[in-house]
Amino acid sequence: MIKVGITGCDNVRAAELVRVLLNHPDVELVWATRASGGAVRLDEVVPGIIGDSDLVVNEGGKHDVADVVFTCDPRDLQSRVLSNLELPDETRVIDLSGNHNLDHGEGKPWTYGLSEMQRRVLVHEARMVTVPGNAAVASLIALMPMARNQMLNSPLTVNVAVGPLGFPCVDGGRALTLDGMDAGQWVKEQRREVALALRQCQPGFDQPIEMSFAPLAERRTLAVDVCFSCGMEVEMVRQLYEQYYSDHHFVFMVDRPIVTADVENTNKCLMRIEKDAANGLLTIHAMMDVLLKGNAGTAVHVMNLLFGLHERVGLTLKATGC
């Protein structure tokens, strides 16, 4: 069994992670902490797990027994929390705070945790992994086959729509903050993260990326439309994408409009491709669950790779169906 610790367990992202891990057949959740408050039962902090765990948050004394620690704290607290834990060198760390998502260049200790981009590295080399931002996950999945084939040679337009569980979108018409950022700052960071990752996949990539944000009514959904010029016939593009993702377990191509019920409560990212024959613009539509594939599910996927498990273990989750 993989012994797991979680820091910052009292937020919506961590709560989703706890629920997934408690149902993972190869995981034992051994400790959990939060930044404020004393000892309290985990099922008083995380909704939906009554009867599933007797763990006490902030109980202390077990931090060195974890094989892997998920850090879910706000980004301004993450480094201090890790330092205070004084984890053994062999303990793996998977960061969900977003604190290191722009920190994955040469010589950096953190591995960028997008499995569809870094699977070999995650299996063989990684110890400290940062989970990408949710908009970056969908955008990069939509662009990865083109980037790996050195085919992103025109400006990119990325339209991101996010439900309130991924970003507390609107209050009287004004964007609220997420991890200390307003919508404009969040978009800027997600755009930069996408650009940095694309340069790793397509050396020399220097195309401008225009990214926009809009709120989405569906609570758990994130939808991305990526648009760029492409000279390939649309059927050839589909074949390229089908081939790239043929051995991946959570990305699927569809030939119809994607709806919320296709992805909510799953770790899947679904994509549809269309091309405007008049102007040659290719559009990749991608949709996923913002808390699972956009965060907790990707983190568990990374853990599975780090410990040599099948990628789907603990992640064969039930869709809503309505």
C-alpha positions in Angstrom: 0.0 0.0 0.0 1.1 3.5 -0.8 1.0 5.6 2.4 -0.2 9.1 1.6 -0.2 12.4 3.5 -2.1 15.6 2.4 -1.5 19.2 3.4 -4.1 21.9 3.1 -7.0 19.5 3.2 -9.7 22.1 3.8 -10.4 23.4 0.3 -12.4 22.2 -2.6 -9.5 20.8 -4.6 -8.1 18.9 -1.6 -11.6 17.6 -0.7 -11.9 16.1 -4.2 -8.5 14.5 -3.9 -9.4 13.0 -0.5 -12.6 11.4 -1.9 -10.6 9.8 -4.8 -7.8 8.6 -2.6 -10.2 7.0 -0.1 -11.5 4.8 -2.9 -8.1 4.0 -4.4 -7.3 0.3 -3.8 -3.6 0.8 -3.4 -3.6 3.8 -1.1 -3.7 4.3 2.7 -4.3 7.9 3.8 -2.2 8.1 6.9 -2.3 11.8 7.8 -3.8 15.2 6.8 -3.1 18.7 7.9 -4.7 22.2 7.4 -3.2 25.6 8.0 -5.7 26.8 10.6 -7.6 25.2 13.5 -6.9 22.3 15.8 -7.5 18.6 15.6 -10.8 17.7 13.9 -12.1 14.6 12.2 -11.4 14.6 8.4 -15.1 13.8 7.7 -16.0 17.1 9.4 -13.7 19.0 6.9 -14.4 17.0 3.7 -18.0 16.6 2.6 -19.3 13.1 1.5 -16.9 10.8 3.4 -18.8 10.0 6.5 -18.2 6.3 7.3 -15.2 6.2 5.0 -12.5 7.5 7.3 -11.7 7.9 11.0 -8.6 10.1 10.3 -8.0 13.1 12.4 -6.7 16.3 10.8 -3.7 18.0 12.4 -3.1 14.9 14.7 0.6 15.2 13.9 3.5 12.7 14.5 3.2 10.7 11.3 4.7 12.9 8.6 7.8 10.8 8.0 5.8 7.6 7.2 4.2 8.9 4.0 5.5 7.5 0.7 4.0 10.5 -1.1 2.6 13.9 0.1 0.1 15.9 -1.8 0.4 19.6 -1.1 -2.9 21.4 -1.5 -2.2 24.6 0.4 -2.6 28.1 -1.1 0.5 28.9 -3.1 1.8 31.5 -0.7 1.9 28.8 2.1 3.1 25.8 0.2 6.9 26.3 0.5 6.7 27.0 4.2 4.5 24.0 4.9 6.9 21.7 3.1 9.8 23.1 5.0 8.1 22.6 8.3 7.2 19.0 7.6 10.9 18.1 7.1 10.1 15.1 4.9 12.7 12.3 4.2 14.5 12.7 0.9 12.8 9.6 -0.5 9.3 10.9 0.0 7.6 11.9 -3.3 5.8 15.3 -3.4 2.9 16.2 -5.7 2.0 19.9 -5.6 -1.5 21.0 -6.4 -1.0 24.6 -5.3 0.3 25.8 -8.6 3.3 27.3 -6.9 5.8 25.7 -9.3 3.9 25.5 -12.6 6.2 28.1 -14.2 9.3 26.5 -12.7 9.9 23.5 -14.9 12.9 24.6 -16.9 16.4 23.1 -17.0 17.9 22.5 -13.6 14.7 22.9 -11.7 13.8 20.3 -9.1 10.1 20.1 -10.0 8.8 18.0 -12.9 5.8 19.3 -14.8 3.0 16.8 -14.1 1.1 16.6 -17.4 1.1 12.9 -18.0 0.1 13.3 -21.7 3.3 15.3 -22.1 5.8 13.8 -19.6 4.7 10.2 -19.0 8.2 8.7 -19.5 9.8 11.2 -17.1 7.1 10.6 -14.5 7.6 6.9 -14.6 11.4 6.9 -14.5 12.9 10.1 -13.1 10.5 12.3 -11.0 10.4 12.9 -7.3 8.8 16.3 -7.0 5.9 17.0 -9.4 3.8 20.0 -9.9 0.2 19.6 -11.2 -0.5 22.0 -14.1 -3.2 24.7 -13.9 -6.6 23.4 -15.0 -6.8 25.6 -18.1 -3.3 24.7 -19.1 -4.2 20.9 -18.8 -7.0 21.2 -21.4 -5.1 23.6 -23.6 -2.0 21.5 -23.8 -3.9 18.3 -24.4 -5.6 20.1 -27.3 -2.2 21.2 -28.7 0.2 18.4 -27.8 0.0 16.3 -31.0 0.6 19.4 -33.2 3.5 20.6 -31.0 5.2 17.2 -30.9 5.1 17.2 -34.7 6.5 20.8 -34.9 3.3 22.0 -36.5 2.3 25.0 -34.4 3.4 27.8 -36.8 0.6 30.3 -36.5 -0.8 32.5 -33.7 -3.1 30.6 -31.2 -6.4 31.7 -29.8 -7.5 29.9 -26.7 -11.0 30.5 -25.3 -11.4 29.1 -21.8 -14.8 28.7 -20.0 -14.7 27.5 -16.4 -17.4 26.6 -13.9 -17.4 28.1 -10.4 -15.7 25.1 -8.8 -12.7 25.8 -11.0 -12.8 29.6 -10.6 -15.3 31.5 -8.5 -16.3 33.4 -11.6 -18.8 36.2 -11.0 -20.1 38.2 -8.1 -22.3 41.0 -9.3 -20.5 41.0 -12.7 -17.0 41.1 -11.1 -14.5 38.3 -11.2 -13.5 37.0 -7.8 -10.0 35.8 -6.9 -8.5 32.4 -7.0 -5.2 31.8 -5.1 -4.9 35.5 -4.7 -5.4 36.3 -8.5 -8.2 38.0 -10.3 -9.4 36.6 -13.6 -6.9 38.7 -15.6 -3.9 37.6 -13.6 -5.1 34.0 -13.7 -5.4 34.1 -17.6 -1.9 35.7 -17.9 -0.4 32.9 -15.8 -2.2 30.1 -17.6 -1.1 31.6 -20.9 2.5 31.8 -19.8 2.4 28.2 -18.5 1.0 27.0 -21.9 3.7 28.8 -23.8 6.5 27.4 -21.6 5.3 23.9 -22.0 4.8 24.2 -25.7 8.4 25.4 -26.1 9.5 22.2 -24.4 7.6 20.1 -26.9 8.3 22.3 -30.0 11.7 23.9 -29.6 11.7 27.4 -31.0 7.9 27.9 -30.6 7.4 31.7 -30.5 3.8 32.2 -31.7 1.6 34.6 -29.8 -1.1 33.1 -27.7 -4.3 35.0 -27.1 -6.3 33.6 -24.2 -9.7 34.7 -22.9 -11.8 33.7 -19.9 -15.5 33.3 -19.5 -17.6 31.9 -16.6 -19.5 28.7 -17.2 -22.8 27.8 -15.5 -21.9 24.1 -15.1 -20.2 23.8 -11.7 -17.6 21.2 -12.5 -16.8 21.8 -16.1 -13.9 23.4 -18.0 -14.2 23.8 -21.8 -11.5 25.1 -24.1 -11.6 26.0 -27.7 -8.2 26.3 -29.4 -8.0 27.9 -32.8 -5.1 28.3 -35.2 -4.2 28.1 -39.0 -3.5 24.7 -40.3 -2.9 23.5 -43.9 -3.7 19.8 -43.2 -7.0 18.3 -44.2 -9.2 17.8 -41.1 -9.3 14.0 -41.6 -5.5 13.9 -41.5 -5.5 16.0 -38.3 -8.0 13.6 -36.7 -5.7 10.7 -37.6 -2.7 12.5 -36.0 -4.6 13.0 -32.8 -6.0 9.5 -32.7 -2.5 8.1 -33.2 -0.9 10.4 -30.5 -3.5 9.5 -27.9 -4.0 5.8 -28.9 -2.1 4.6 -25.8 -3.3 7.2 -23.4 -6.1 6.2 -21.0 -8.0 9.4 -20.4 -8.1 11.4 -23.7 -10.6 10.5 -26.3 -11.8 12.0 -29.7 -15.5 12.3 -30.5 -17.3 13.3 -33.7 -20.2 15.1 -32.0 -20.6 18.1 -29.7 -19.4 17.4 -26.2 -21.8 17.8 -23.3 -21.2 18.2 -19.6 -22.5 14.8 -18.8 -19.8 13.2 -21.0 -17.0 14.4 -18.6 -18.3 15.4 -15.2 -17.2 13.1 -12.4 -14.7 11.4 -14.7 -10.9 11.9 -15.3 -11.5 12.1 -19.1 -10.7 14.9 -21.5 -12.8 14.7 -24.6 -11.9 16.5 -27.8 -13.6 17.3 -31.1 -11.9 18.8 -34.2 -13.4 21.0 -36.9 -12.0 23.1 -39.7 -13.4 26.2 -41.4 -12.7 25.5 -45.1 -13.1 29.2 -46.0 -10.3 30.5 -43.8 -8.3 27.4 -43.0 -8.7 27.8 -39.3 -8.6 24.6 -37.2 -10.5 24.5 -33.9 -9.9 21.9 -31.2 -12.8 21.7 -28.7 -11.8 20.1 -25.4 -13.8 19.5 -22.2 -13.1 18.0 -18.9 -14.1 17.9 -15.2 -12.3 20.9 -13.6 -11.7 19.2 -10.2 -10.7 15.8 -11.6 -8.8 15.9 -14.9 -8.2 19.6 -14.1 -6.7 18.9 -10.7 -7.2 15.9 -8.3 -7.5 13.3 -11.0 -4.4 14.4 -12.7 -2.6 14.4 -9.4 -3.6 10.7 -8.7 -2.7 9.8 -12.3 0.8 11.2 -11.6 1.0 9.2 -8.4 0.1 6.0 -10.3 2.9 6.6 -12.7 5.4 7.4 -9.9 4.7 4.1 -8.2 4.4 1.9 -11.2 0.7 1.3 -11.1 -1.6 1.1 -14.1 -2.7 4.7 -15.0 -6.4 4.0 -14.5 -6.2 2.5 -11.0 -8.5 4.4 -8.7 -9.7 6.6 -11.6 -12.4 4.6 -13.2 -15.0 7.1 -12.0 -18.7 7.3 -12.6 -20.0 10.0 -14.9 -23.2 11.9 -14.1 -25.2 10.8 -17.1 -27.5 13.7 -17.0 
